[in-house]
């Protein structure tokens, strides 16, 4: 029997080489003075060096021996291996530090032990960090990596590798940005680098350089207080203040925690510090001076890369923890920050698989004092709900939570259920964008758990009493239906909840009922197009698709004839002669003449026929689109007709928001309709009335996302080519004047110029689209009718979400659109989002 | 992020090389090794197959139910990024879906993220499996089993209602 490939798991996480933590000396015996094995000697050495690398990576995880003895052994083996494999050791150490930020104290102890015996290697390693890795991370705006490296460097004062004075010099270097005239984001980033290390090195600094530390803190305090934190209100997840949930701006909240930390003399209980057990071993080491380096300069176009500001997210209270031995550290304590920061840093790394992330999280905080699972849940939710957008895709957080729920021994599923209950109760205070993410998470979770849920609890959900919950359930059910299919959810839900489900998808071809396709029938269809009626009679005897092909050719003829007549200068109704019509009519002839008036109606009918042909599945629609692409491109040039395509689509698929979303997405991707037309159409009242049912906001957001992604991709491509050009110009010394380099340079420069021109065009389109969007939204808001709330909510969302894309046009927008007579609520939102990128 | 990384690649390599320093050795945050699956009908050498997979943005998705629709696949996989196209795997004779498909993205990162976060989770109550694919060529959408479906369905001993019941042999 052939080997059945396992279905559920094809990915094996890299199995670190399982090797006992002491070197097996029997291996060495084999070639002690034995010349026969010399050729294998090198291979064996390379294999052992890889084993050493994995030992470095695994230190601190579960083992038979204590951490101290493991560190002792490991440091000895590393010192032995340094003479031959210096570069490899440096690369292993650096890699482990960058990938396992929660083990920073373990690695600093290791480096301290190495430093005692090998001063030069430690000097070279510090050089490596400060002349290569840290500058590179700062230049490429990899803030997480920079934070990890700086934290490691700061912790080295504890293991006697560097002196506190040299650490303070490094901090001074970072704080030199405070004197610059650069935006707040850059200054915040560098101040954060310094401040976030204090839990680790605060005590040592206070002990030896207390006065300088105080001066530095005072300077930072002055800067933090002088900042304008107006933007906070737009980043809060919870709208009105509920008593236990504080949502201060990150630095304000952290400063509070730091002051409490200072009051306790910079002592804390959350960090594991192995160097305390090695006090006597570490003291003979000589301290190093940190080499200096230059901070990267400020560049205006990279303003958004410093990371957007954040607001604190608190969810669990001390009372929520069920266990009696473990307790959450209070919200203003430094321990809370330490635990949260460790979880947050782990969640910000880009793992090769979700299981590796989960494994790292499980390796956190060996001390059994704190309920780490609550912290993990709170931080993950905080990251998922982070405004304007989280660090990673929503999918990442969903899948990490799912992996946790699969570990029964942790009891995570009950924690997820608890979080869900708590979030559900607080829905009406939650920001609308976050409610959407919450319902998406819920739908994903159900999809992975066979839609098992206690649905009966929601039987009494009333639209008037609990509008937020009602809306949430509807939205979640719609997403569940999208991920599965209508009958499935219908079967799972109790009868009382069926009214909350979206309607079953059914294509709605306006002019003909689908039941009549197989008979000879003459169908009279009436369509009202701007007050003019169209009398339209067709005889047919084909099967559905053949009939549609007939329609296409028919419509094509109409359009072409329309063009022809236009050129003749006739704008009045077009009469198609009987003879012409008969040519396309197989079967019994003789049909009366008819009148077709507007091109717009022709386009409407054509789009409906196209949709009918493609109604079977998504691929069918795409192949129909591709077949008639040329014709569609011609239509999209005609100003009035573009909108007809959208109207036709919405009337055909008005029963299914999913189909609308997917098909609109395709039409925008293929540039059949442009974002501005989408915006103009969607804000007409017929659409707004059914905005929930049609999933209007999803479509709008998706269209804007696509437009913005296109511009971003162009900018990245330009950066790539610019980087290549500068590399060619300055990189290869001695070959500067060679022919091949010149050829490549010209080729790259040409491509760059082309990219710039396309970018100009695309940016202009984007700017126009955003202008139209805000204008339309404000038009609706001025009328103060029933659509005020949803439009206002989404206006705020778009101002916040697309801040980096509209940053350049904020001033003209303020002059032309967001003038002072508007509601204070709107102006607040506008100003807050303007302050985001300052 | 990907383009940004390679834009600086030229800078980075220059910087680290010129100073004589090695790259940090990343184990759990470096890319997943590429697939073990070797498509025997790939029109090219093993080296070409390897190169095609290196720059591929297409995924093979397997263990789908025969009744899973494209819209469901679209909905799930678009959580990872914008989908360029989906090609359903069809039975060679009946031309009906036979439980696999190809999903093509615009960027490699989006495809990679599916492998990290979606592969091994459920779609339509079945655990699906994703893998790199060398790229869709016309003809690859058909099952290669003797009865028209996938080879795995021929030798299957158990009863699977989502995949036509018992194995076809």
Interface residues (C-beta under 8 A of the other chain):
Chain A: X1 X2 X4 X5 X7 X8 X9 X10 X11 X14 X16 X53 X54 X57 X87 X88 X90 X91 X92 X94 X95 X97 X98 X99 X128 X131 X132 X133 X135 X136 X139 X140 X349 X350 X351 X352 X353 X354 X356 X360 X393 X394 X395 X396 X398 X399 X402 X444 X447 X448 X450 X482 X483 X484 X485 X617 X618 X619 X622 X658 X659 X662 X669 X706 X709 X713 X716 X717 X719 X720 X722 X723 X724 X726 X727 X731
Chain B: X3 X4 X5 X6 X7 X8 X9 X10 X11 X12 X14 X15 X16 X19 X21 X22 X23 X24 X25 X26 X27 X28 X29 X30 X31 X32 X62 X63 X69 X70 X71 X72 X74 X75 X76 X79 X80 X81 X82 X85 X86 X87 X88 X113 X115 X116 X117 X118 X119 X120 X121 X122 X123 X124 X125 X127 X129 X131 X152 X155 X156
